């Protein structure tokens, strides 16, 4: 598979080691925490080191992973604070109008008339819906846009454009 360019999706962040036998504690960055149960391999850090998953368990909202051939804490210490990626071929298929958070980050935001309002710099997750944090560099302001159909009219990940229909007072 030399020369094949792969795309990756972040599914979690290794926040610590777990025990002394090479397990790692992962903070999931996915809407479907159970997706780790179906994963055979993953990639760690910027270098995308390929690892095969030996075991997966869940503990208090975190994922405890064990990789093949990493049987000692000293072998996984360098993984701390690294992101875990999956090959995009292994990424879960989202329902319509659902998006991966990292796909939305940096997207330009326009209103229905095509006026540029800024770009998404953060996504806050609340109980009822996500909230997009919009940065307007022209006025150096930030706006909060609830990610609901009433305001979000179109999301084009390929063109990196999110079209919104803000109510009065939402963008000033």
Secondary structure, DSSP 8 states (H G I E B T S, - for coil): -TT----EEEEEEEEEEETTTTEEEEEE-SS-GGGGGG-SEEEETTTTEEEEEEEEEEETTEEEEEETT--SHHHHGGGTT-EEEEEGGGS----TT---HHHHTT-EEEETT--EEEEEEEEEE-SS-EEEEEEETTTTEEEEEE-STTTEEEEETTTTEEEE---TTT--
